[in-house]
């Protein structure tokens, strides 16, 4: 290994270790020390990376606060590492997490139901069971919903035949089944939306890991990525790795090359692009445009973009008082819509809620994000950043983060793949604690 690679490896490990510490440090116990007997009731809607983390850290910040988590599913399947399920490298159970630690260790009350309506004036949440709950503070972690029919012919029914698999679980298994049934020499076609959407590097990791599966099981097959953008996250790292590992198996077409899909025929597994080109697929993956989860609309916290503007210091809604919103639903650029970002946002919002109920000032916020992508199970790349508030705007801390080196050795790529596994184990432990 060259001195440059050795130096990069050492500095990279130091950077990633630091980012992990920033992302997982509990900022709240210092606030808890300042609280007295005052408590309150906080309802958290959504038990993903943002909501489960917030529920846990509110209780850590002040155990006297009653916290109720509303989440319809007893097991949460993560989008991170779901592409490994598609590639046959993991089981779906291995990315499933439950709420036992939140209930049994931290005393969070967990109700498995849908939140169907929110009255921000009356401070009430209506559940699918008919129960109406009152809150002092409300935190929403609603995730995303698909913009059905934003692409002609692609509605929820069509997604059962041309899966998006952008919410892990049954959709992941549907797409996996199509891959298994695909003939050798067939074409896997993926449609990618314009920004913003959940997990910007995710489609390209998916293409990579599908290629890994095809290379070993159906080597005459091809992958066609039809993209509504002309550039994407970690583009150079991905495209160089594709050429190195998969040869000409993966073809990427940007929007200027007629990559934007405008019509889907899920029955035929056929798509039409903007200039009238038809593409037939053996396996069809449509990732549609997205918006904040529907309960954000019901709460009145979304704007005309379909996303949620928040106060950058606390992640309280800019539109409805006492409602905080974290995760993919928020407008929080330059932070990406990622599980790591949602986790750190959940901690910042938890600190702000604990402080608000105690009548004290919330601590200064900071966030971190590291996004690993696997080109194959032994080849990892990453992008990282640290964020703070300046002039009431979220900014990237100058000099923080960055991309994996373009000229890194195979040992470095293998180490980053191992870091990705370590990151996943650490953040799921931090968020849910008890695995499925």
Secondary structure, DSSP 8 states (H G I E B T S, - for coil): --HHHHHHHHHHHHHHHHHHHHHH----HHHHTT--S--EEEEEE--SHHHHHHHHHHHHH-TTEEEEEE-S-SSEE-STTHHHHHTTSS-GGGGEE-SHHHHHTT--EEE-S-EEEEETTTTEEEETTS-EEE-SEEEE---EEE-TTSSBT-STTGGGTS----SSSHHHHHHHHHHHH--TT-EEEEEE--SS-S-TTHHHHHHHHHHHHHHHH-TT-EEEEEESSS--TTHHHHHHHHHHHHTTSEEEE-GGGT--EEEEETTTTEEEETTS-EEE-SEEEE---EEE-HHHHHHT-B-TTSSEEB-TTT-BBSSSTTEEE-GGGEE-TTS-S-HHHHHHHHHHHHHHHHHHHHTS-----EEEEEEEEEEETTEEEEEEEEEEEETTEEEE-TT--EE--TT--HHHHHHHHHHHHHHHHHHHHHHT-SB-
